[in-house]
Amino acid sequence: MKRRLHSPVLLLAALAVAVTAESGLAQIAPRQAGSGPAPAVTVAPPRMPAVVDANNLYSETASGRMSAAVSGALERVYVPNLKSNDVYVIDPATFKVVDRFKVGVNPQHVVPSWDLRTLWVANNAEGRTDGALTPIDPKTGKPGEAKSVDDPYNMYFTPDGSSAIVVAEALKRLDFRDPQTMVLQSSLPTPQCDGINHADFAIDGSYAIFTCEFEGGLVKIDPVNRKVLGYLKLSKGGMPQDIRVSPDGKLFYVADMMANGVFVVNGENFTEIGFIATGVGTHGLYPSRDGKKLYITNRGSNKIHGSPHGKGSVSVLDFATRKVEATWPIPGGGSPDMGNVSADGRLLWVSGRYDNVVYAIDTTSGSVKTIRVGTEPHGLTVWPQPGRYSLGHTGNMR
């Protein structure tokens, strides 16, 4: 592992949120910076939509809160298959594959755009130089012409929608791009974050925390000033994966597939404060539609290339108590990986990475329906979803 440099923590003004009735925008004071190099002040993106409920940042992603922007979108589940270089399309009403089409090389995730009008397939062409983003029109379910982009393993959006953030994993870099044309705006190197991977944002949008899969740690960035704020090595982290913020915005949960559980991190002072054991190969994190639970997928293997029929399961964590209240094993073994919750909250849709299937898991009982898809399905998305805007990944909605 590389040596990390840590400078003293800077104390900044406390969070203050005031919503302006005329603009409907959040006016937010500076937050505390993390360790490492940082600007003197971090501020919220100037035109980020207002925080409606400071106790539950997922309030606008509840069942039934559909934006007019998704009107006319087909109800579908889009499944990128990493090894067969295609996307399978499932009708959630029938649990049947109704379409499939070729995309670029190594499709990793299907990412809803900030404005909810496009789904982007991130084809990172691992080990090659022909990475691309393939747009899907959610009203037709059909792909458009791909845009050439360096190493798009994953993609996020700044909370004000002004930039797409392409996660160039192999290049240890975040590329800020025009969210429509994908023309490069600027790049942010993250040299101490090998395997930069997944992310989530502070409640006021003033910072984001990304996971560093091959460093066993995290990097905190300022998306407004486009600077690294610091790095954090997790105590027993081996391969941190997905990361999600708590409903009140105070804590970040970090899935680690080697540690077999989730780390709990205080986002403000950027410190690890706890660990919760879940299952083998902890990987994906998905809040329930009421913002009370966190569904945690355990992929059933600690290896990047695991075997089928592993000890896969889904753990259900209560945000209020930080306790796992249920664990649902995949019948016969499996490899639940990435996905999201249905619009009504009744099903958790996740890919079965090493079993070439998709699981539709009942969020009341844990019962599982299985649909066969292409080879090595990865970051599927369910569409449409409730919410005003997307921060990226497979639907980090706010």
C-alpha positions in Angstrom: 0.0 0.0 0.0 1.2 3.6 -0.7 1.9 5.9 2.2 -0.9 8.5 2.8 -0.4 12.0 4.0 -2.8 13.5 6.5 -2.9 17.2 7.5 -4.7 18.5 10.5 -8.5 18.7 10.3 -9.9 22.1 9.4 -12.8 23.3 11.5 -15.3 25.3 9.4 -18.7 26.7 10.0 -21.6 24.4 10.9 -24.2 23.4 8.4 -27.0 25.9 8.0 -29.8 25.3 5.5 -32.2 28.0 4.4 -34.5 27.4 1.5 -35.4 30.5 -0.6 -39.0 30.4 -1.5 -38.5 32.3 -4.8 -35.7 30.1 -6.2 -36.4 26.8 -4.4 -32.7 26.4 -4.0 -30.8 25.4 -0.9 -28.6 28.2 0.6 -26.0 26.3 2.6 -23.1 27.5 4.8 -19.6 25.9 4.6 -19.1 22.4 6.0 -16.1 21.0 7.8 -13.4 19.7 5.5 -11.8 16.3 5.7 -8.1 15.4 6.1 -5.5 16.1 3.5 -5.2 19.0 1.1 -8.3 21.2 0.9 -9.5 24.6 0.0 -10.2 27.0 2.9 -13.9 26.6 2.4 -16.2 24.0 0.9 -19.6 25.2 -0.3 -22.7 23.6 -1.8 -23.2 23.7 -5.5 -24.9 27.0 -6.2 -28.0 25.6 -7.9 -28.5 22.3 -6.2 -32.2 21.7 -5.6 -33.4 22.4 -2.1 -33.2 19.8 0.7 -36.8 19.2 1.5 -36.4 17.2 4.7 -33.1 17.5 6.6 -34.0 14.3 8.6 -34.5 12.3 5.4 -32.7 13.2 2.3 -34.5 10.3 0.6 -37.9 12.0 1.2 -38.4 12.8 -2.5 -37.6 9.3 -3.6 -40.6 7.7 -1.8 -43.1 5.6 -3.8 -45.3 7.7 -6.0 -43.1 10.8 -6.1 -42.4 10.6 -9.8 -41.0 13.5 -11.7 -42.7 14.8 -14.9 -39.4 14.2 -16.6 -40.1 10.4 -16.5 -43.6 10.6 -17.9 -43.9 8.2 -20.8 -40.8 6.1 -19.8 -41.3 2.4 -20.2 -41.3 0.4 -17.0 -38.2 -1.7 -17.6 -35.1 -3.2 -15.9 -31.9 -2.6 -17.9 -29.2 -5.2 -17.3 -25.6 -4.6 -18.6 -23.8 -7.9 -19.1 -20.1 -7.3 -18.6 -18.7 -10.3 -20.6 -21.3 -10.6 -23.4 -21.2 -6.8 -24.2 -24.9 -6.4 -24.3 -27.9 -5.1 -22.4 -30.9 -7.3 -21.6 -34.2 -5.5 -21.0 -36.7 -7.1 -18.6 -40.4 -6.2 -18.3 -40.9 -6.1 -14.5 -44.7 -6.8 -14.9 -44.0 -10.2 -16.6 -40.4 -11.0 -15.3 -39.5 -11.7 -19.0 -36.7 -10.5 -21.1 -38.3 -8.4 -23.9 -35.3 -7.0 -25.6 -31.5 -7.2 -25.9 -28.9 -5.1 -27.8 -25.2 -4.9 -28.2 -23.3 -1.9 -26.6 -19.6 -1.2 -26.1 -16.9 -3.3 -24.5 -17.4 -4.3 -20.9 -20.7 -2.5 -19.9 -20.4 -2.0 -16.2 -23.4 0.2 -15.1 -26.6 1.7 -16.5 -26.7 5.2 -15.1 -29.7 7.6 -15.1 -28.8 11.1 -16.1 -29.3 14.0 -13.7 -32.3 15.3 -15.7 -33.8 11.7 -15.7 -34.2 11.8 -19.6 -31.4 9.5 -20.6 -29.9 6.2 -19.3 -26.2 5.9 -20.0 -24.5 2.5 -20.4 -20.9 2.9 -19.1 -18.7 0.7 -21.3 -15.2 1.0 -19.8 -13.4 -1.4 -22.2 -11.2 -2.6 -19.4 -7.5 -2.8 -20.5 -8.3 -1.1 -23.8 -8.7 2.4 -25.1 -12.1 2.3 -26.7 -14.3 3.2 -23.7 -17.8 4.6 -24.5 -21.1 5.8 -23.1 -24.1 4.4 -24.9 -27.3 6.5 -24.4 -30.7 4.7 -24.0 -34.0 6.6 -24.6 -36.2 5.4 -21.7 -39.3 6.2 -23.7 -38.4 3.7 -26.4 -36.0 1.5 -24.5 -33.6 1.7 -27.5 -29.9 2.7 -27.6 -28.5 5.7 -29.5 -25.1 6.5 -30.9 -22.3 5.9 -28.4 -19.9 8.7 -27.3 -16.2 7.9 -26.9 -15.1 8.5 -23.3 -11.9 7.4 -21.5 -12.4 4.5 -19.2 -16.0 5.1 -17.9 -16.3 2.5 -15.2 -19.0 4.4 -13.5 -20.6 7.8 -13.7 -22.1 10.3 -11.3 -23.4 13.9 -11.6 -22.7 17.0 -9.5 -25.7 17.8 -7.4 -26.6 20.9 -9.4 -26.5 18.9 -12.7 -23.8 21.1 -14.2 -21.3 18.2 -14.8 -21.2 14.5 -15.3 -18.4 12.9 -13.3 -16.9 9.9 -15.2 -15.1 7.6 -12.8 -12.0 6.6 -14.8 -11.1 3.7 -12.5 -7.9 2.5 -14.2 -6.6 6.0 -14.7 -7.1 7.0 -11.0 -9.0 10.0 -12.2 -12.4 11.8 -12.1 -13.3 13.4 -15.4 -15.9 16.3 -15.2 -17.8 16.4 -18.4 -20.7 18.2 -20.0 -23.8 16.2 -18.9 -25.3 16.2 -22.4 -22.4 16.1 -24.9 -19.9 14.5 -22.6 -17.2 16.9 -23.7 -14.4 17.1 -21.2 -14.5 20.1 -18.8 -11.6 19.2 -16.5 -10.0 16.2 -14.8 -9.2 15.6 -11.1 -6.4 13.1 -10.4 -6.8 10.9 -7.3 -3.4 9.3 -7.2 -3.8 7.6 -3.8 -7.2 6.1 -4.8 -6.3 3.0 -6.8 -9.5 1.5 -8.1 -11.7 4.6 -7.6 -15.1 3.2 -7.9 -18.4 4.2 -6.2 -19.6 7.4 -4.6 -22.2 9.3 -2.7 -22.7 13.0 -1.8 -23.2 15.1 1.4 -26.7 16.2 2.1 -25.8 19.7 1.0 -23.7 18.6 -2.0 -20.5 20.2 -0.6 -18.5 17.1 -0.8 -18.5 13.5 -2.1 -16.8 10.4 -0.9 -15.5 7.8 -3.4 -14.4 4.3 -2.6 -10.8 3.1 -3.5 -11.3 -0.6 -4.2 -7.6 -1.5 -4.5 -6.4 0.7 -1.7 -8.8 -0.4 1.0 -9.8 3.2 1.6 -11.8 6.3 0.6 -11.2 9.7 -1.0 -13.1 12.8 -0.2 -13.5 15.5 -2.9 -14.9 19.0 -3.2 -17.1 18.8 -6.4 -17.4 22.6 -6.6 -13.7 23.6 -6.5 -12.8 20.1 -7.9 -10.1 19.4 -5.3 -9.2 16.4 -3.2 -10.0 17.0 0.5 -8.3 13.9 1.9 -7.8 10.1 2.0 -8.9 7.7 4.6 -7.6 4.1 5.1 -10.3 1.8 6.5 -9.2 -0.2 9.6 -9.7 -3.7 8.1 -10.8 -2.8 4.7 -9.7 -4.9 1.8 -12.0 -3.9 -1.1 -14.5 -1.2 -0.4 -17.3 -1.1 -3.0 -20.6 0.8 -2.9 -21.2 3.7 -0.5 -24.4 5.4 0.6 -25.2 8.3 2.9 -27.6 7.9 5.9 -31.0 9.7 5.6 -30.0 12.5 7.9 -26.7 13.0 6.0 -24.5 12.5 9.0 -23.0 9.0 8.2 -21.8 7.1 5.2 -22.1 3.3 4.9 -19.3 1.6 3.0 -19.7 -1.9 1.7 -16.4 -4.0 1.8 -16.3 -7.3 0.0 -13.2 -8.5 1.9 -14.3 -7.4 5.3 -17.8 -9.0 4.8 -19.7 -6.0 6.1 -20.1 -2.2 6.1 -17.9 0.4 7.6 -19.6 3.5 9.2 -17.9 6.8 8.4 -18.5 10.2 9.8 -18.5 12.3 6.6 -17.9 15.7 8.2 -14.6 14.9 10.0 -13.9 11.9 7.6 -13.3 9.3 10.3 -14.3 5.7 10.7 -16.6 5.2 13.6 -17.9 1.6 13.3 -18.3 -1.6 11.4 -21.3 -3.9 10.9 -20.9 -7.5 9.8 -23.4 -8.6 7.1 -22.4 -11.5 4.9 -19.8 -12.8 2.5 -18.6 -10.4 -0.2 -20.6 -7.3 0.8 -21.1 -5.2 -2.3 -24.2 -3.1 -3.0 -26.3 -0.6 -0.9 -29.9 0.4 -1.6 -32.2 2.5 0.6 -35.8 1.5 0.9 -38.4 3.8 -0.5 -39.4 5.1 2.9 -35.8 5.8 3.8 -35.9 3.6 6.9 -33.9 0.5 5.7 -30.8 -0.2 3.8 -30.7 -3.3 1.6 -27.1 -4.7 1.5 -26.1 -7.3 -1.1 -23.5 -9.9 -0.1 -22.1 -11.3 -3.3 -21.2 -14.7 -1.7 -17.4 -14.5 -2.6 -14.4 -12.4 -1.6 -12.9 -12.8 -5.0 -13.3 -10.5 -8.0 -14.0 -13.5 -10.2 -16.1 -15.7 -8.0 -17.9 -19.0 -8.6 -21.7 -19.6 -9.1 -24.0 -20.7 -6.3 -21.9 -19.0 -3.6 -23.1 -17.9 -0.2 -25.0 -14.9 -1.5 -27.5 -13.1 0.5 -29.2 -9.8 1.2 -29.0 -8.1 4.6 -31.6 -5.6 5.8 -30.2 -2.8 8.0 -32.3 -0.4 10.1 -30.9 3.1 9.7 -32.2 4.2 13.1 -30.6 1.4 15.1 -27.7 0.5 12.8 -28.6 -3.1 13.3 -29.1 -5.9 10.8 -32.7 -7.0 11.3 -32.9 -9.7 8.7 -30.8 -11.7 6.2 -32.2 -13.3 3.1 -30.1 -16.1 1.6 -30.4 -16.7 -2.2 -32.0 -20.2 -2.5 -29.5 -22.7 -3.8 -26.7 -20.1 -3.5 -26.1 -17.0 -5.7 -24.2 -13.8 -6.2 -26.4 -10.7 -5.7 -24.4 -7.7 -6.9 -25.7 -4.3 -8.1 -29.2 -3.0 -8.9 -31.9 -0.9 -7.2 -35.4 -0.9 -5.6 -38.6 -0.9 -7.7 -40.5 2.4 -7.9 -43.2 1.0 -5.5 -40.5 -0.4 -3.1 -41.8 -3.9 -3.2 -38.9 -5.5 -5.1 -35.2 -5.3 -4.9 -33.8 -6.0 -8.4 -30.1 -7.0 -8.4 -27.8 -8.8 -10.8 -26.5 -12.3 -10.0 -23.0 -11.6 -11.1 -21.5 -15.1 -11.2 -24.7 -16.9 -12.0 -25.7 -15.0 -15.2 -29.2 -14.2 -13.7 -31.1 -11.3 -12.2 -32.9 -11.6 -8.9 -36.2 -9.9 -8.1 -36.3 -10.1 -4.3 -39.5 -9.4 -2.4 -38.7 -6.7 0.2 -41.3 -8.0 2.6 -40.5 -11.7 2.7 -37.1 -12.1 1.0 -38.5 -14.5 -1.6 -36.7 -14.6 -4.9 -37.6 -14.8 -8.5 -34.8 -15.5 -11.0 -34.5 -14.4 -14.6 -31.7 -15.7 -16.9 -29.7 -13.0 -18.7 -26.3 -12.5 -20.4 -22.8 -13.3 -19.2 -21.7 -11.6 -15.9 -24.5 -9.1 -15.4 -23.4 -6.1 -13.3 -24.9 -2.6 -12.5 -28.5 -2.9 -13.6 -31.0 -0.1 -13.1 -34.8 -0.1 -12.6 -36.6 2.6 -14.5 -38.4 4.8 -13.9 -37.7 5.6 -10.3 -39.2 8.3 -8.0 -37.1 11.4 -7.4 -36.3 14.9 -8.6 -32.8 14.2 -10.0 -30.2 11.5 -10.2 -26.7 11.6 -8.8 -25.7 8.7 -11.0 -24.7 5.1 -10.5 -27.7 2.8 -10.8 -30.1 5.5 -9.5 -28.8 7.4 -6.5 -31.9 9.6 -6.5 -32.7 12.7 -4.4 
